[in-house]
Amino acid sequence: MKKKPEKQKDMEKLQAELAKSSNVFLTSYEKMTVGQDFELRKSVRGVGGHYKVIKNRIAERASEGTPAEKLLKELKGMCSLAYTSGDPVALAKALTAYAKANPSFTFKAGMVEGRVIDIKGITELASLPSKEEIYSKLLYLINAPAQRLVTVINAVGRNLAVVVDQGVKENKFKG
């Protein structure tokens, strides 16, 4: 069992992490096995997030003065936190995929960019494309007009070359 100074240190560390994290998901983990917990932590780390099982009172105290304070007030039942300061969509996708495979893992609520969302909001967030997908689509849209312009410019020269080639083959250019 941890002593009071160790608990205080853990709470301060969590408070610093919550202050940096703009995206937090509050989950329930009842009846999960050690293997399932390991897989969950591995998938959360894979998308740049953190996962902690924490006592409700410690979570509530650690959230004081952070954006997650509204989310972590008056917690009940077994709770765990998944949080990141990176892409909330990637973390929501990882958690949703895990929740589908393991019904014992459920969502309670979430906070995205400082705004508290419910379970429906988390599901909608998980259905959005990731930042990388959005960037690639945006770059394609920016690049498409330039590609079309180059194609049109090249078409004029190509068409002229075809006409000249056909004229030479048919001996139309007699001097």
DAZIKA-V718743 format. One record per backbone hydrogen bond with DSSP energy under -1.0 kcal/mol. NH is the residue of the N-H (numbers start at 1). CO is the residue of the C=O. If there is no record, write none. Layout:
BEGIN
nh,co
NH,CO
NH,CO
END
This chain:
BEGIN
nh,co
7,3
8,4
9,5
10,6
11,7
12,8
13,9
14,10
15,11
16,12
17,13
18,14
19,15
20,16
21,17
23,84
24,111
25,82
26,109
27,80
28,106
32,29
37,33
38,34
39,35
40,36
41,37
42,38
43,39
44,40
45,41
46,42
48,45
49,44
50,83
52,81
54,79
59,55
60,56
61,57
62,58
63,59
66,63
69,66
72,68
80,27
81,52
82,25
83,50
84,23
91,87
92,88
93,89
94,90
95,91
96,92
97,93
98,94
99,95
100,96
101,97
102,98
105,102
106,28
108,26
109,26
110,117
111,24
112,115
114,22
115,112
117,110
122,118
123,119
124,120
125,121
126,122
128,125
134,130
135,131
136,132
137,133
138,134
139,135
140,136
141,137
142,138
143,139
144,140
147,143
148,144
149,145
150,146
151,147
152,148
153,149
154,150
155,151
156,152
157,153
158,154
159,155
160,156
161,157
162,158
163,159
164,160
165,161
166,162
167,163
168,164
169,165
170,166
171,168
172,167
END
